[in-house]
C-alpha cells in the first residue's frame, strides 16, 4: 500500500518537470518501492539493480502499454515517452546488483534446486551465473518472495511475458520445486 501511495504522489514528479531534472532525480520515486540503489526491501517487489537495459526497456514498455498490469507501475509508466523509457532502462542498468543473503543457504535445498536448474535449463537463458542477458532478466540474488511469486504466476499463466518460454518451462515444475528454485536463485553468489 505504501508503494501505491508513493507511486501516485511521485507520478507528477516523473511526468511533468522531466526536462528540468536528471534521470537520477527522476528515478528517486522508484526507490520508494524498489529500494535504495535498486535493492528492494519491499515484499514481492523486485530489486532493479544489475538488470539488463534491454530487459528493463521491455518491461517499462509493457507497463506503459498495459501489456503487463500492476497499477502503480502502469500509472508511473503511462506518461513516459520512448526516450524516457530508454533513459530509465539505461539508468537501471547502472544500479549495483543486489547482494545475496550472508548465509550460503541450506545445502540440501540448494542441491535439489541445482538439479532443477539443470533439468529445466534455467542457466541457458539466464546464464550460468543468472546474470541475465539482453532481454532476459538478471535473477541472481533477487528477492526470494518475488522469485517465488513470479514463477508461480508463470506456472498458472497469470503473468504473461513477451513470449511463452517461461510459461512452457514452468508447466512441469511443482509448487514445492518453485519454493526451492526461488530459494536457490536468491542465494546465488
C-alpha positions in Angstrom: 0.0 0.0 0.0 2.9 2.4 0.9 4.3 1.9 -2.6 1.0 2.7 -4.3 0.7 5.9 -2.3 4.3 6.9 -3.0 3.8 6.0 -6.7 0.7 8.1 -7.0 2.4 11.1 -5.4 5.5 10.7 -7.4 3.8 10.4 -10.8 3.8 14.2 -11.2 7.5 14.5 -10.4 8.3 11.9 -13.2 5.8 13.1 -15.8 5.8 16.9 -15.7 9.1 18.6 -14.9 11.1 15.9 -16.7 13.1 18.3 -18.8 14.4 20.2 -15.7 15.6 17.0 -13.8 18.3 14.5 -14.3 17.4 10.8 -14.8 18.8 10.2 -11.3 16.4 12.8 -9.8 13.5 11.4 -11.8 14.2 7.9 -10.6 14.1 8.8 -6.9 10.4 7.8 -6.6 11.3 4.3 -8.0 13.4 3.7 -4.9 10.5 4.1 -2.6 9.3 0.6 -3.7 12.4 -0.9 -5.4 14.8 0.1 -2.6 17.7 2.5 -2.3 20.0 2.0 -5.2 17.6 -0.5 -6.6 17.8 -3.2 -3.9 14.3 -3.9 -2.8 13.3 -4.3 0.8 9.6 -4.4 0.0 7.8 -7.7 -0.1 7.1 -9.1 -3.6 8.8 -6.2 -5.2 11.8 -6.9 -7.4 15.3 -5.4 -7.0 16.2 -3.4 -10.1 19.9 -3.3 -9.6 22.0 -5.0 -12.2 19.2 -5.5 -14.6 20.0 -5.6 -18.3 18.9 -2.3 -20.1 17.1 -4.2 -22.9 15.1 -6.2 -20.4 14.2 -3.1 -18.3 13.2 -1.3 -21.5 10.8 -4.1 -22.5 9.3 -4.2 -19.0 8.8 -0.4 -18.9 7.2 -0.5 -22.3 4.9 -3.4 -21.3 3.8 -1.4 -18.2 3.2 1.7 -20.2 1.1 -0.1 -22.8 -0.6 -2.2 -20.1 0.7 -5.4 -21.6 1.8 -6.1 -18.1 -0.5 -4.9 -15.4 0.4 -3.7 -12.0 -1.5 -0.4 -11.4 1.3 1.6 -9.7 3.7 0.7 -12.5 1.1 1.3 -15.2 0.4 4.8 -13.9 4.1 5.6 -13.4 5.0 4.5 -17.0 1.9 6.0 -18.7 3.3 9.5 -19.3 6.8 8.2 -20.3 8.0 8.8 -23.9 10.1 6.3 -25.7 13.1 8.4 -24.9 12.2 8.4 -21.3 11.9 4.5 -21.3 15.3 4.3 -22.8 16.8 6.7 -20.3 15.2 4.9 -17.3 16.3 1.4 -18.6 19.9 2.7 -19.2 19.9 4.1 -15.7 18.6 0.9 -14.1 21.4 -1.0 -15.8 23.9 1.2 -13.9 22.5 0.4 -10.4 24.5 -2.1 -8.3 23.4 -5.7 -8.4 21.7 -6.9 -5.2 23.9 -8.8 -2.7 22.9 -12.4 -1.8 22.0 -13.3 1.8 25.0 -13.7 4.1 24.3 -17.4 4.7 25.2 -19.8 1.9 21.8 -21.5 2.2 20.6 -24.9 3.2 22.8 -27.3 1.2 20.0 -29.9 0.7 17.6 -27.4 -0.7 20.4 -25.8 -2.8 21.3 -29.2 -4.3 17.7 -30.1 -5.1 17.2 -26.7 -6.8 20.5 -27.0 -8.7 19.2 -30.3 -10.2 16.0 -28.5 -11.2 18.0 -25.7 -12.8 19.9 -28.3 -14.9 16.7 -30.2 -15.7 14.8 -27.1 -16.8 17.9 -25.4 -18.4 17.3 -22.2 -16.4 21.0 -21.4 -16.8 20.8 -21.4 -20.6 18.7 -18.3 -21.0 19.6 -16.6 -17.7 23.3 -17.5 -17.9 25.2 -19.9 -15.6 25.5 -17.2 -13.0 21.9 -16.0 -13.5 23.2 -12.5 -14.5 20.8 -12.4 -17.5 21.5 -11.1 -20.9 19.9 -8.6 -23.3 16.1 -9.2 -22.9 16.5 -11.9 -20.3 16.4 -10.7 -16.7 19.1 -10.9 -14.1 17.6 -13.2 -11.4 20.7 -13.9 -9.3 20.2 -12.6 -5.7 16.7 -11.4 -6.5 14.2 -11.3 -3.6 13.1 -14.9 -2.8 9.5 -13.9 -2.3 9.4 -12.1 -5.6 11.0 -15.0 -7.4 8.5 -17.5 -5.9 5.6 -15.2 -6.8 6.8 -14.7 -10.4 7.5 -18.4 -11.0 4.0 -19.3 -9.7 2.4 -16.6 -11.9 4.2 -18.0 -15.0 3.0 -21.5 -14.0 -0.6 -20.5 -13.5 -0.5 -18.3 -16.6 -1.4 -15.1 -14.7 1.8 -13.4 -15.7 2.4 -13.0 -19.4 5.8 -12.4 -20.8 6.6 -11.2 -24.3 7.0 -14.8 -25.3 5.7 -18.1 -23.9 9.1 -19.6 -22.8 8.6 -19.2 -19.1 5.0 -20.5 -19.1 6.2 -23.5 -21.0 9.1 -24.2 -18.7 7.0 -23.9 -15.6 4.3 -26.3 -16.5 6.1 -29.3 -15.1 7.5 -27.6 -12.0 5.6 -28.2 -8.7 4.8 -25.7 -6.0 7.5 -27.2 -3.8 10.0 -27.0 -6.5 9.1 -23.4 -7.1 10.0 -22.7 -3.5 13.3 -24.5 -3.8 14.2 -22.7 -7.1 13.4 -19.3 -5.6 15.5 -20.1 -2.5 18.4 -21.2 -4.6 18.4 -18.3 -7.1 18.1 -15.8 -4.2 21.2 -17.3 -2.7 23.3 -17.4 -5.9 26.6 -15.7 -5.3 
